[in-house]
Amino acid sequence: MKTQSYSNHIRFYNPHHFVLYPLLLLLLGTAIYFIFSRETERTIWIFISIVLLLIFWLAFMLRQHYALTLQDRIVRLELHYRYFTLTGDRLELLENQLSDSQLFALRFAPDEEFPNLLKRALQENLSGQAIKKSIIDWKPDHHRV
């Protein structure tokens, strides 16, 4: 696995991104083609298209929702632990002043940069992207969803 950084930290899940979604798009495209090419069976192809569209939307939303909700909770726990270990203070006292984007960007900061970057995020109201770009020694997260 190559070294993780800001430019390559996004991951794909091959069965969903490169099998399920293209297959559903191909089936949806075929159904839409038959809507306009077969005059007598148009209603059934419209119905099939709607069902395929709903399956596509549901697969995307459920996969994202479940995995990301769990990941968000785990990242928060990790940040609480790391902040307490590094500073002796509780992150919960500062957490409400940070957006989710800011919190989740801080997970890529190594221990040496984490407390100072957190203070900067609070003082300068850095966005999640700005926090990620400010990290000097990127701490990879190879177990993300």
VEXDREN-2710 file (C-alpha; in Angstrom, 1 decimal):
% VEXDREN-2710
k/r/px/py/pz
1/MET/0.0/0.0/0.0
2/LYS/1.5/3.4/-0.9
3/THR/2.0/6.2/1.6
4/GLN/-1.3/7.9/2.4
5/SER/-1.5/11.7/2.0
6/TYR/-4.1/14.4/1.4
7/SER/-4.0/13.8/-2.4
8/ASN/-4.7/10.0/-2.2
9/HIS/-6.7/9.4/1.1
10/ILE/-10.1/8.7/-0.7
11/ARG/-10.9/4.9/-1.0
12/PHE/-13.2/3.0/-3.2
13/TYR/-15.0/-0.3/-2.4
14/ASN/-14.6/-2.3/-5.6
15/PRO/-17.8/-4.4/-5.4
16/HIS/-20.0/-1.4/-5.1
17/HIS/-18.1/1.2/-7.1
18/PHE/-17.0/-1.0/-10.0
19/VAL/-19.5/-3.9/-10.1
20/LEU/-22.9/-3.1/-8.5
21/TYR/-23.2/0.5/-9.6
22/PRO/-22.1/0.0/-13.2
23/LEU/-24.3/-3.0/-13.5
24/LEU/-27.3/-1.1/-12.2
25/LEU/-26.5/1.8/-14.5
26/LEU/-26.3/-0.6/-17.4
27/LEU/-29.6/-2.2/-16.6
28/LEU/-31.2/1.2/-16.0
29/GLY/-29.8/2.4/-19.4
30/THR/-31.2/-0.7/-21.1
31/ALA/-34.6/-0.2/-19.5
32/ILE/-34.7/3.5/-20.6
33/TYR/-33.7/2.4/-24.1
34/PHE/-36.6/0.0/-24.2
35/ILE/-39.0/2.7/-23.0
36/PHE/-38.3/4.6/-26.2
37/SER/-37.9/1.7/-28.6
38/ARG/-40.8/-0.6/-27.8
39/GLU/-44.2/1.1/-28.1
40/THR/-46.3/-1.7/-26.8
41/GLU/-44.3/-2.5/-23.6
42/ARG/-43.5/1.1/-22.5
43/THR/-45.4/0.9/-19.2
44/ILE/-43.5/-2.1/-17.9
45/TRP/-40.1/-0.6/-18.9
46/ILE/-41.0/2.6/-17.1
47/PHE/-41.8/0.6/-14.0
48/ILE/-38.6/-1.4/-14.3
49/SER/-36.6/1.8/-14.7
50/ILE/-38.2/3.3/-11.5
51/VAL/-37.5/0.1/-9.5
52/LEU/-33.9/0.0/-10.7
53/LEU/-33.4/3.7/-9.9
54/LEU/-34.8/3.1/-6.4
55/ILE/-32.5/0.1/-5.9
56/PHE/-29.5/2.1/-7.0
57/TRP/-30.4/5.0/-4.7
58/LEU/-31.1/2.7/-1.8
59/ALA/-27.8/0.7/-2.2
60/PHE/-25.8/3.9/-2.3
61/MET/-27.5/5.5/0.7
62/LEU/-27.5/2.5/2.9
63/ARG/-23.9/1.6/2.2
64/GLN/-22.8/5.1/2.9
65/HIS/-25.0/5.7/5.9
66/TYR/-24.3/2.7/8.0
67/ALA/-20.5/2.6/7.4
68/LEU/-20.0/6.3/7.9
69/THR/-22.1/6.6/11.0
70/LEU/-20.1/3.8/12.6
71/GLN/-16.8/5.3/11.4
72/ASP/-17.8/8.7/12.8
73/ARG/-18.4/7.3/16.2
74/ILE/-15.1/5.4/16.2
75/VAL/-13.1/8.4/15.0
76/ARG/-14.7/10.5/17.8
77/LEU/-13.7/7.9/20.4
78/GLU/-10.1/7.8/19.0
79/LEU/-9.8/11.6/19.1
80/HIS/-11.1/11.7/22.7
81/TYR/-8.6/9.1/23.7
82/ARG/-5.7/10.7/21.8
83/TYR/-6.4/14.2/23.2
84/PHE/-6.7/12.9/26.8
85/THR/-3.5/10.9/26.4
86/LEU/-1.5/13.8/24.9
87/THR/-2.8/16.7/27.1
88/GLY/-4.5/15.2/30.1
89/ASP/-7.6/17.3/29.2
90/ARG/-11.0/16.1/27.9
91/LEU/-11.8/16.8/24.3
92/GLU/-15.5/16.8/25.2
93/LEU/-15.0/20.3/26.6
94/LEU/-13.9/21.6/23.2
95/GLU/-15.8/19.3/20.9
96/ASN/-18.9/21.4/20.6
97/GLN/-16.8/24.3/19.3
98/LEU/-15.7/22.2/16.3
99/SER/-17.7/21.0/13.3
100/ASP/-17.7/17.4/12.3
101/SER/-15.6/18.2/9.3
102/GLN/-12.9/19.8/11.6
103/LEU/-13.0/16.9/14.0
104/PHE/-12.7/14.3/11.3
105/ALA/-9.9/16.1/9.6
106/LEU/-7.9/16.1/12.8
107/ARG/-7.6/12.3/12.8
108/PHE/-5.0/12.5/10.1
109/ALA/-2.7/14.7/12.3
110/PRO/0.1/12.8/14.1
111/ASP/0.3/13.0/17.9
112/GLU/3.0/15.7/17.7
113/GLU/0.8/18.0/15.6
114/PHE/-2.6/17.1/17.0
115/PRO/-2.9/19.4/20.1
116/ASN/-1.5/22.5/18.3
117/LEU/-3.6/21.9/15.2
118/LEU/-6.7/21.6/17.4
119/LYS/-5.9/24.9/19.0
120/ARG/-5.4/26.5/15.6
121/ALA/-8.7/25.1/14.4
122/LEU/-10.4/26.6/17.3
123/GLN/-8.7/30.0/17.1
124/GLU/-8.7/30.5/13.3
125/ASN/-11.8/28.5/12.6
126/LEU/-10.0/26.4/10.0
127/SER/-12.2/24.3/7.7
128/GLY/-11.7/20.5/7.5
129/GLN/-9.9/20.9/4.2
130/ALA/-7.6/23.6/5.7
131/ILE/-6.8/21.4/8.6
132/LYS/-5.9/18.5/6.3
133/LYS/-3.7/20.8/4.2
134/SER/-2.0/22.1/7.4
135/ILE/-0.8/18.6/8.4
136/ILE/2.9/18.3/7.9
137/ASP/3.5/14.6/8.7
138/TRP/0.3/12.9/7.5
139/LYS/-0.9/10.1/9.8
140/PRO/-2.5/7.5/7.4
141/ASP/-5.8/5.8/8.2
142/HIS/-5.7/2.6/6.2
143/HIS/-8.8/1.1/7.9
144/ARG/-11.3/3.7/6.8
145/VAL/-14.6/2.7/5.1
END
